[in-house]
């Protein structure tokens, strides 16, 4: 007995037809973005500073994305307690750096000016990038 093999027919469409069917998309305008990265050792001070930045930006009608919490950077240090006899006795210390990320889309000039005039507490580090 001969074995029967089934052959499936695949409907092929020409590539030119599929390309013409899609309407051409216009290039989207580049969105100006102000990226603010805030760092601090204490999370409460950091959250208050972020709230102050967001309130200032919203007052002038800016579009905000965030705040996005970034991973906390933990630096650990191990130190000998004694110099000679009790060398195996050690202390461990750690520093935690909390971080937040805020994006302001299409910032107006008055938003940027208001953000530069903000008085934030000491211990808060701010990095601003224009993308």
MOFENFEN-V402055 format. One record per backbone hydrogen bond with DSSP energy under -1.0 kcal/mol. CO is the residue of the C=O (numbers start at 1). NH is the residue of the N-H. E is the energy in kcal/mol with one decimal. If there is no record, write none. Layout:
co=<CO:CO>
nh=<NH:NH>
e=<E:E>
//
This chain:
co=<14:15:16:17:32:33:34:35:36:37:38:39:40:42:43:44:45:46:47:48:49:50:51:52:53:54:55:57:58:63:65:68:73:75:77:79:86:89:91:93:95:97:98:99:100:101:102:103:104:108:109:110:111:112:113:125:127:129>
nh=<18:19:20:21:106:131:104:129:102:127:100:125:98:46:47:48:49:50:51:52:53:54:55:56:57:58:59:62:61:105:103:101:97:95:93:91:89:81:79:77:75:73:40:70:38:68:36:65:34:112:113:114:115:116:117:39:37:35>
e=<-1.4:-2.2:-2.0:-1.3:-3.4:-3.4:-2.5:-2.6:-2.9:-2.6:-2.3:-3.1:-2.7:-1.7:-2.5:-2.0:-2.0:-2.4:-2.2:-1.9:-2.1:-2.5:-2.5:-1.9:-2.2:-2.6:-1.7:-2.0:-1.4:-2.4:-2.8:-1.9:-2.7:-2.6:-3.2:-3.1:-1.2:-2.7:-2.9:-3.4:-2.8:-2.3:-2.0:-1.8:-2.5:-3.0:-3.4:-3.0:-2.7:-1.8:-2.3:-2.0:-2.2:-1.7:-1.1:-2.8:-3.0:-3.0>
//
